[in-house]
Amino acid sequence: GKTSTGFFVRPESKEHGVGKQIEGNLKPGMRVAVFDDTVSTGGSLFKAIDAVQEFGCTVVTVMAVLDRHQGGGDELERRGIPFFKLWESTSQGKITVVV
């Protein structure tokens, strides 16, 4: 198997400390998976993806616990980023397990 490392992306750089937007063991050139709890429109997700890509990494997949089907998944498909989710919800709020 391969060793994995973790990182997280802040919404913006901190004003104090080291002032990094990305914290952890991320290095330019890495191929990474991005995890999120919920994908709705994808606003915060795409800020994180953009920050990781600007850092010099390639996002090879996105994984989420819940897809709310509000456009985020469609935008991932448009960008060519594979998207995997555990659950999805309808506009009526019905949640189903994705098999």
C-alpha positions, -999 to +999 in steps of 0.1 A: +000+000+000+009+036-002+013+060+027-012+088+030-009+122+046-035+147+058-040+184+053-068+208+057-077+240+040-089+271+059-115+294+044-087+320+043-052+325+056-049+331+093-039+366+105-017+351+132+008+322+136+023+310+104-006+325+084-011+295+061-044+287+043-033+251+039-021+233+070-005+199+070+020+178+050+009+189+015+037+193-010+035+207-046+031+179-072+010+156-049-021+139-062-048+144-035-083+134-025-105+161-010-131+151+016-161+172+027-190+165+049-218+180+027-217+192-009-245+217-018-236+244-043-199+236-037-189+271-028-166+263+001-155+230-016-144+248-047-124+274-027-106+245-011-100+228-045-088+260-060-064+266-031-049+231-034-045+234-072-029+269-068-005+253-043+006+229-071-013+197-064-038+177-085-072+169-071-079+134-083-112+128-065-137+144-041-155+124-015-184+136+007-208+121+032-239+139+017-246+153-017-276+177-015-279+179-054-277+217-055-251+220-083-218+211-066-217+176-080-226+189-115-197+214-113-173+186-102-183+166-132-179+196-155-143+200-141-136+164-146-131+155-110-146+122-099-171+125-071-181+098-046-207+102-019-222+080+008-257+096+009-277+119-013-308+140-007-336+152-029-350+187-030-379+173-008-353+163+018-354+125+013-320+110+020-309+078+004-278+056+006-257+056-026-247+021-035 
